[in-house]
């Protein structure tokens, strides 16, 4: 039986509105250059030193196609794309650029597991799940089912142990039509609203909020822990990752959540 320690640790990274909105009409609802610089730094930086290892970014077809062509593949990272039907030729995926296509998450994770074990062609450091909504939901759902699967002797593909969330505080971005599943309890939601209150317009409308978890699955890490995860290095374009950030009329904060160990 596979154990949690033997499976690949995955980090989910996402920017989400107060109501967990992550997309609108097939694209990001916001354009935040400093937040994108943060994303690039986190997914590119390794603690092993420049050039000695690489991080991997794992994504679905829609996320891949939402990246402007001139930025595909995401540089300095192993790009892994999941699509049940599209071919590498259709998607412009070239293994020579360390970009790889797989038909399902299990095949993608098996490849990354092998690569992490063999360190070929380049040692693998961290693996980031960068979207889209379907993969996020699958990873979060399977994480909640993981204990039961292990008790029953089943192998769980995902080992999601960290969430990096850029929490949009204001404005509401009510045009969002794609959402991250709720991963907090009602108490955690209330604590967040008290610590960093959003606009009233940002609060969930009656009947429109996702149901919070009944049991705590994740706990918010401290700013010190987030800085340690980043490696203590400054993020280009940011004076600090602490506190509320603001650009282009949007307020947000960087959060890290770690899995509650039972």
WORAPE-V168058 format. One record per backbone hydrogen bond with DSSP energy under -1.0 kcal/mol. NH is the residue of the N-H (numbers start at 1). CO is the residue of the C=O. If there is no record, write none. Layout:
NH&CO + NH&CO
This chain:
7&3 + 10&159 + 11&127 + 12&162 + 13&129 + 14&164 + 16&166 + 17&21 + 20&17 + 22&178 + 23&178 + 24&27 + 27&24 + 36&32 + 37&33 + 38&34 + 39&35 + 40&36 + 41&37 + 42&38 + 43&39 + 44&40 + 45&41 + 52&49 + 54&123 + 56&126 + 57&78 + 58&128 + 59&80 + 60&131 + 61&82 + 64&60 + 65&61 + 66&62 + 67&64 + 71&68 + 72&69 + 77&74 + 78&55 + 79&98 + 80&57 + 81&100 + 82&59 + 83&102 + 91&87 + 93&88 + 97&94 + 98&95 + 100&79 + 102&81 + 108&104 + 109&105 + 110&106 + 111&107 + 112&108 + 113&109 + 114&110 + 115&111 + 116&112 + 117&113 + 118&114 + 119&115 + 125&54 + 128&56 + 129&11 + 130&58 + 136&132 + 137&133 + 138&134 + 139&135 + 140&136 + 141&137 + 142&138 + 143&139 + 144&140 + 145&141 + 149&145 + 150&146 + 151&147 + 152&148 + 153&150 + 154&149 + 161&10 + 163&257 + 164&12 + 165&255 + 166&14 + 167&253 + 168&16 + 169&251 + 170&251 + 176&173 + 177&23 + 178&23 + 180&20 + 189&185 + 190&186 + 191&187 + 192&188 + 193&189 + 194&190 + 195&191 + 196&192 + 202&199 + 203&200 + 208&205 + 213&184 + 219&258 + 221&256 + 226&222 + 227&223 + 228&224 + 229&225 + 230&226 + 231&227 + 232&227 + 238&235 + 245&252 + 247&250 + 250&247 + 251&170 + 252&245 + 253&167 + 255&165 + 257&163 + 258&219 + 259&161 + 260&217
